[in-house]
Amino acid sequence: MSNEKRSGPDRSSRRDFLKSATAVSAGALLAQGVHTSAHAAESNSPNEKLNLGFVGTSGRAKGNMKELTQENIYALCDVWQDAIDAAKKDFLDGKHKAKEVSDWRRLIDDKAIDAVVVSNTDHHHALCAVAAMRAGKHVYCEKPLSHTVHEARVMQDEYKSRRDKIATQMGTQIHAGDNFRRVVEMVRSGAIGPVRVAHVWCSRDPEPVPRDLAEEKIPTGFNWDVWLGPAEMRPYNQQYWQGGCTNWNRRWDFGNGVLGDMSGHLVDLPFWALALHRPTTVEATGSEPDAVACPDWLKVTWEHDKRDMNPDVNVPLQLHWYHGPEGVAEFRQTVQPQIGDDYDLKRMGQGAAFIGDQGIIVANYTRRMILPKSKFADYEPPEQIIPASLGHHREWTHACKTGEPTTCNFDYSGALIEHNLLGMAAYQSGKKLNWDPDALRFSNAPEADQFLSKSYRKGWEF
């Protein structure tokens, strides 16, 4: 980090606020409805192993397995037997035999399973996670938690109704890192004054989506019907899924493109640092709308009314998202002149910029800087108030066993995903929308409410 010795304004007056805001949970500033310890007495000893059911066994699922090998891999679920076999080879010692299924619906009611790790395609996440919560199981779910705004709200409500009995965590692993914590403290300390605008950008440039795919033979051991799940039935072609999330999440039927994939990580930082929750308006522009493919580039603007940033500041905020070449170019044209020669934004492919009345903070997963350099040459960072995480996955397993809180429970992370996916509804509607969070509708454009939910194939109703 650049610049080291001058404290932000009113540092001592904000110290108590920072402490009180973090007291509920290590690193969970203003997370809504943190997990309580009421069920701790019913849990196993923290030293006992959880029986885990893994939904998905390749891609991100393997990363999750690697972090959870201290627990018991009780069940493996994947639509492709080859993926299950590869996971067994990588993570089981040959002596332990895990239960194997291709349909996660057969896994949920197994009473021997304590907790479920959801790492399959986006359009399954909410269905699987809600079913697991209703079965009384702890849930770790990869981001995004849901495929629609409606699903995200259900995720929040289902968790809140059971938070004294289950532990939940969304897979936004960067939230547990040191850098995000330090940036949150800097913003909250008032180092750059009131923040009225924040920008988040991602330079990912998705490839065009293949069309008119010819029917291919379904590979032996591949459950195509379950892979499609709630999506409309269609002939099999490996190009629907091969290559992982950056392939299939480009299609509306299975994902929400770059915004759905990356905003859970990148928007998390301003959402946390600025204590955001429900926006008041949202609008979006992007590439030409397409019935099959998510936008190649996108700009989204959410407006938030007054909020409790810190005891001294209540100001409206505009939060902007940009992805794709056109979106990122607009971001740089907007923000680079405010930064000047202090830093070339082309050097940072993704990140967040907080524009305050007295300065600018630019950060990504591992870097942070406060600008302009001439003003903050002697900047002294605020006291470190937010404790180090146990580790993103360990937070969750520890909570499963003890009832202590997680930092990305489905109340906090569900609100984050709901917020983000409102951007896709605005893009699809082509209008600036006024959000009524209590009624779960757009007050100025009822015709846009259709983009808050979706239809489900028979047998996969939500």
N, C-alpha and C positions, 0 to 999 in steps of 0.2 A: 504494500500500500504506500502511496505517495503521501508526503506531508505529515509531519509528526507532532507538532507541539502546542498548538493553540486550542483551547477548549471552545466548544460551541457556547452560544449565549445561554445564560441561566442554567448552567450545568447542574449546580447543586439543587436548584428548585425542581428539576425534573428527575432527580435520582430516586426519590420516593415513589414517583409515578412508575418509573421503569420497574422498580422492585415489586410494587404491588401488582403490576400488570403481568409479571412473570411468576408470581408466587404460586398460582394455581397449578402450573405445569411447566416442566423444564422446556423452555423454548416455545411455549404455546401462547404467545401474546394474544389476548382477547379471542382465543379459540372458543367457539360456542359449545356449551354443554360438554365440558370435558368429562372423561370417564371417571367415575367415582370408585371408591373402595368398598362399596356396600357388599359386593359379592366375594370379597377376598377370602372370607372365612369358608366359603364353599369351594374355593379353588384348591388345586393341588399345591404341594410345596413348590416353591420356586426352583427347587433342585430336581423336581420330577419332570419327565419328558412329556410333551404334548403329542398326541396322535394327530398328525397333519394329513389332510387330504389336499392334494395339488391338482387344480383344474388347469390344464395346460402344462406341458413338460418340455417345451423347447423355447428358444428365444429368451425373453425376460424371465420366463419360468425357471430356466436353469440358473440365472443369476439369483433368483429368490431361493432356490434349493441350496445353492452354495452357502448363502447366509444363514440357512436354517438347519444345517446338518446336525446341530447339537440336539435337535428334537427328533421325534420318531416319524420317518416317512411311512405312513400307514397305508396310504392309497394314492395311486397315480391315475389320472384321468386325461385322456387325449383322444382326439378323433382319429389319430394315426398310430397304429401299433408300433411302427418303426420308431416314432418319437419316444414312446414309452420304453421301448427296449434300449434306446440310447441313454435315456435318463437312468435306467437301472444300472447300466454299465458304468455310468459316471458317478452315481451317488449311493448305490447299494453295494454292500461288500460281498455279495454272492451267497451269503448265509441268510440274510433277511429277505423275506418274500413280501412284497407289498400287494395289496389288492389292486386289480387293474380293471378299469371300465372305460368305455368310449363316450358315454353319455353322462354328463355331470348330474343330471336329474336322478340317476341311480345312486349317487354318492351322498346326497344331502341328508337322507334319513338314516344313515348308518350311525347308530348311537355310540359306536366306539370312537368316532371322529370328534375330537375336541375343537378343532379349528380348521378353516378352509382358506387356502391361498389361491386367489383367482388371478390367472395370468393368461387367459385365452383372448379371443378377439373382442374389440370394444363393444360390439352389439350384444354380447352375452354378459358383460360385466354386471350390470344392475340386476338382471334376472337371477343370475347365480348367487350374487351377494345377498340379495333380499331373501331368497329362499333359504340360504344358510343362516341368516340372522333370525328368521322366523322359526327355524329349527333349533334355535338356542346356541348356535355355534359362533365362536370368535371368527372374525373375517379380516384377512389382509387382501386388498384388491388393488391391482395395478391401475394407473391412471390411463384414461379418464374413468371415473367411477361409473359413468353412464353414457348412453348414446343420445339421450334427449334431456331437455330441461325438466320435463315431468319426472323422468326416472331419477334425476339427481335430487329432486325434492322428496321423492319417496324414500330414497336412500337415507336422507337426513332424518325423516320422520320415523322410519323403522328403527334406526339406531337410537334416537332419543328416547323412544318408548322402551328400550331394553338396556340403556347404558349402565344400569346398575348390575347387569348380568353378563354383558359381553364386552370385549375389547375389539376395536376396529382401527385400521390404519390404511390410508391410501399410499400407493407406492410412488411417492415423490421424494426419492432418497436424498436429494440435495437439501431438503428442509432440515436434515439432521447435521449438515455440514457447518463448519465454523464460520465460513465467509458470510452466509446469509444472516447469521446471528449478529455479526459485527455491523453489517449494513443496517439491520433493523435498529440496533442501538444508536447508530449515527443519525438516522432519520428521526427517531423518536427523541433524541436529545435536543433537537432543534438546531443542529449544527448549521443547516442551510436555511433556517427559518421556515415559515409555513410553506408546504408543498401544495401547489395549486394544479400542477400538471405532472404526469408521469408517462413515460414511454417504454414500451416493451417491444423488442424486435427479434425476429428469427430469420436468418438468411436462407433457410432450406428452400430449395426450388424443386418442387415435385415433378416427376416425369409425367408425360401424357398418359392417360388411362387407356389401355387397349380396349377396342370395341369389337363387336361381332365375333365373339370367341366361339370357335367350333367345338362341338361336343367331343370330349375325349373319354377314354375308358377310365373308370374310377380305379385307382390303385388298390391292390389287395390290402385289406386291413385299414382302409380309409373310410370313415363314416361321414360321407358327404352330407347326408340329411342333417346330422347333428352340427356339422360345421356351419351350415346355413342357419340353423336354429330358427329365430323369429323372422329371418329375411325370406323374401319370396323364393320359391323353388325355381331352379334353373338347371340346365345341363351342366355337368362337371367340366371344368377346365382348370388346369393347375395355375393358370395366370391370375385366377381370382385370389389365390392365397400365397403362392410361392414367393419368397423374398421377405416375408414378415410384415410388420405393421406399416412400413413405409410404402408397401404395395397396397394391401387391402384397405387401409384406412383412407385411401384417396376416393373411395366410392361411398356415396351417401348411405347405401344399404348396410355398410359394415363399420363406418367411422365418420369422423368429421374433419378429415384432412389435417393439415399442419396445426391449425388452431386447436383441434381436439387432442392431438398428440402431444404438443409441446407447451401449451398454455398452462397445463397443470404444474409444470416446473417453473416456467418463466414468470407467469403472472402471480405465482405464489409469493414472490418477494414483495412487490408493492401491496398485494392483498394483505399480507402479514404486517409489513412495516407501517402501513397507513390505516390499519384497523378497518378494512373495508368489509362490507357485507352485501346488502342488496342495492343495486344501482337504481337510479330513478329513470334514466333514459339510456337507450343504446341505438347506435346506427352503424352501418357498415357499407363499404364499397369494395369492389374487387373485380376479378376477371368475369367475363361474360357468364351468366348463370347457365348451368348445365344440369340436366335431369339425372345424369349418371355420376358425374365427377364433382368432387368438392373443388373450391376455387384454387387456382394456381397461385394467385396473390390476393392479399386481403388487407384492408385497414378497418379496424373496429374502434369506435369511441364509446366508452361508457361514461356517464356522468353520475357522480355521487354527491348528494347533498351534504350538509354539515355532519361531521362525524367526530368521534373522540380520538383525535390524533394524539393529543397530550392535554394537560390541564389548561394550557394557555391558548390553544389553537383550535378553532372550529371554522374551517373554510371549505367551500365546495371544491371538488376535484374532477378533472378530466383525465381519464386513463386511456391511452391509445395503444393498440396492438398493430404490428405490421409484419407480414411475411411475404416471401417471394421477391423477385428482383424489383418489381414496380413498388411494392410496399416498402421495402427496405430503402430504396432510393428516395422515397418521400420522407421517410424517417431521417435520413442523413441530411437532406435538404432543409429539414425543419430544425434539427438539433445541432448540427455541426456549426452553424454560425454563432450559436449561443456559447459553444465551447471554444471556438477559435482555434489557435495553434497549439493549445495545451495537450490535445490528444486527437488522433485521427480515428474516427469511429469505424473506418474500414478495417481496422485491426481487430475489431471485436465482432464476430459473426452473429452473436446473440447476447442479449442482456437486458438491463433495465436502466433507465435514466430518470432520476428524480430532479425536477426543476423547482428549486426553492426561491424564495424572495431574496436570499442572501448568497446563494451558490447552487452548485449542481453536484449530485453524487451519481457516478456511473459504476455499474457493477455487473458481474456475471457470476458463474458458479464459484470461481476461485479468485477473482480480482475485484478490487474496489478502489476508487479514487474520489477525492473531493476537490472540486475546481471552483474558481480559477486558482492556479498554482500561486500566483502572486499574492492573493488574499489569504490563502491557507498554508503558506510556507511553514508556519510554526504550529499548525493544527495539532492538538492533542486529542486523541480519540476518547470518548467517554468511558467511564468505568464499565468493565464487562459484567453485566447483570444477568444475562441469559446463560444458564449453565450449559456445559457440554452435554450432548446427547449420549445416551447409552449406546447409540447405534440405531439406525432407523428400524431394522428388523428386530433387534433386541428390545427396543422400546415396546414393541407389540407383544412379543412373547412374555416379557416381564409383566405387562399389563394383563395378559391372559391369566397369569398365575397369581397375581397379587391384587389386581384391581386398581393399580396406580395408572395415571393418565398417559395417553399417547398424544403426540403433538399434531398428528394429521388424522384424527378420528373423523368419522363420516359426517359429523355436524360441521366441523370446520371445512374439511375437504369437499363435502357435498355442496356447501354454499359456494366454494371456489369454482367448482365445475359448473354449477347452475349459472353463476355469473358469466363464466366464459362462453358457455354454449348459447346464452342469449345473443351473443354476437353472430352466431350462425343463423338464428331466427331472423335477426335484422337484415343480414345479407340476403336471405331467401325472400324476404318480404319487399326489399328495396325501399324501406321507409325508416324514418327515425321513429322509434317506438317508445312510448311511455309505459314503464313497467309497474304493474300493481302486484307486488309480491304476496300480499295476503290473499288475493283472489286468484293468483297464478294466471294472470292474463295481461294482455296489452290494452290499456284503457282507451287509447285513441285509435286502435286498429284491430277490431275483433277478427277481421279476416286473417290476421297474422298469427292468431292463436293456434292454427293448424300446425305451425312449425315447432310448437312446444312438445309435441308427442308424435307418435307414429302408429301404424297398424302392425299387428303381429300375426304371423302364420299360425294356423290352427294347431293347437297342442303346445304352443309357446307363448300363450297369452300372459301378459304381465298383470 
